[in-house]
Amino acid sequence: MRKLAAMFRWTLPACLLICASAHAVPLSTPEEDAQRLLADKGLIVRLGDQVEQVRHTVGEKASELVVNAMGFLGVPYKRGGSSAETGFDCSGFVRATYEQTIGLVLPRRASEQAAATQAIDRTDLKPGDLVFFNTMRRAFSHVGIYVGDGKFIHAPRSGAQIRVEDMREAYWKTRFNGARRVPAAGSNAGNP
């Protein structure tokens, strides 16, 4: 009996340990372990880190773009205008803002800017995206830069100045043509 008690004293804990480890959930997968090892050695950057880095860079550029655009508030509208000194039309304003802020040259006309950018859903608008309107009985005849909270900045018309307006106002709501996202900086979206 003494031998049997001694055997259970050592065997039972070992058996419980083996049974528990057989049913334990692994803390990480082999792929995660390999990713962690390579990242620890400095050979790769984790995907989550890459996504966060891109999100941070894009957020900074969008904020910088909106701040730069706001710097043009009060500049007069001028048909065909493309500088703060002489005035802007809508597409000249957008083009100058993108070129000065991120070095990206967009096409000159609003319809060309729409064609050179990526269509997105209105619900996906982020600051720095472009918003287009039909103000001259043709698609994409007017463009502005989305600043957030349903508002955009633009050069409206002769006799007016660059200003911020609400897209939810009846005039803009009924003329909304679409939203576009400008390609990543570094690519040339149009001809200089």
N, C-alpha and C positions, 0 to 999 in steps of 0.2 A: 504494500500500500504506500509506503514511503517513496518507493521508486516511481510509482504512478503519480503521486503528488508533485514530485520534483520535475517529472517530464511535463506536466501541465503548466507548472510555473514558468518554464522556458518556452514551451511550444505555443501556448495560447497567445501570449503577447506577439510572438513572431507571426503567427497565423493572422491575427487581427491587423498587424501592420501590412502584411502582404495583401489581404483582402481590401483594406482601405485604399492602398495605392493602386490597386487594379481598377477601382471605381472612381478614382479621383479625376477631376477635370484638369487637363494640362493648363498651365498658366499662360502659355503662348504657343503659337503654331511654329513649325520649323521655319516657315517663310519669315515670320516676325522675328525669330531668333537670328536668322541670317541678315535681315535688314538692320537689326540692332547692332550686330557685330560689325557690319560694314560701315554703319554710321559712326560707331565708336572709334573705328580706325580712321575716320575722316575720308573714306573712299566714296561715300554717297551722302546725299542729304535726304532725310526722310520726306516722303510725299507730303505729309501734313505741313512740314516746315516750308516746303516749296510753295504750297498753296497759300500759306499765310504770308510769305514773302511777296508773292505776286499780288495778293489782295492789298497788302500794305502799300506797295508801289503804285498800283492803280488808284487806290484811295487818295494818295498824296497828289498824283497827277490830276485827278478830277477836281480836288480842292483847289489846287494851284490854277487850273483852267478857269474855274468859276470865279476865283478871286481876281484873276487877270481880266476876265470879261466884265466884272463889276467895276473895274478901273475905267472902263469906257462909258459908264453911265453919264448921260448928259451930252455926249458927242452928237452933233447934228446928223440927220439923215441926208445923204447925197446919193442920187441915182448914179450907179457905177463907181461909187466911192470905195476906196480901199485903205484909207489911213485916218488916224485920229486927227491929224492936222487939217485935212480937207473934208472929212465926214465919211460915213459908211452907208452902203446899202446893206440889206440883210446878209447876203452871201459874202460880201466883202468883210463884214464884221466877223462872221464865223471863221472865214479863212484866215484873217489876220490874228484872231485869238488863238487858233490852233498852231499857226506857224510861230508866233512869238512865244507861246507857252511851252510847246513840246517839239517844235521844229518840224511839224508835219504839214506838208503843203496839200491842201484840199483843192479840188477843182473850183473854178470861179463862180459858176452859176448854181443856184439852189437845186435845180433838177439834176445837175451833174453831181453835186454833193450827195444827193439821195442815192444815185446810181452807184457811187463809189463807196458806200458804207453799208453796213450789215443791218437788215431789217430786224427789229425786235418788237415784242409786244409792249403796248403802252404801260401795262402793269409792271414791266421789267425796267422801266426808266430809272436811270441813276444820274446824279449830277455829272455834267459834261457830255451827256448824250445829245443828239440833235433831234429837234422836233420840227415837223414840216406841216405846212398848211396850204390850202387852196384858196388864195386870196385874189387870183386874177383869172378865175374860170379855167384854170389848168392845174393839174396835179403838181405838187412840189414847187409851187411858185413863191413860197415864203419859207424861211428857215430861221430858227433861233436855237439857243443853247439851254437845255434843261438845267435848272439850278436846284431843284428839289421842292418838295411840298406842293406839287402841282403848278409850279411857276417856271417861267422861262425868261431869258433876257434876249432882246432883239433890237434891230433897227427897224421901226415900224413903217414909216412912210414919209413923204416930203412934208416939211414943216414940223416934223416931230424929232425927238432925240432918242438915243438908245435908252431903253427902260425895261423894267421887269413887269411882267403881266401874268395873270392867272389863266391857265389853260382851261379852267372850268367855267370861265365867263362864257355866256351864250355865243358871242361872236367867234371866239377861238374854238369852242367845243364843236360847233357845227362845221367848221372849216378844217378841222384836224385831218391830216393826210397820213400820218404815220410817224413812227419813232425809228431812229437809226443809231447804231453804235459805230464809232469811228474805229478803224483797224488799229492794232497796237502801234505804239510809237516805234519809229525805226523803219517802217515801210512807207513808201511814197504813195499816197492815195490819189494823187493827181499830178498834173503837169505844172511845173513852176511858172 
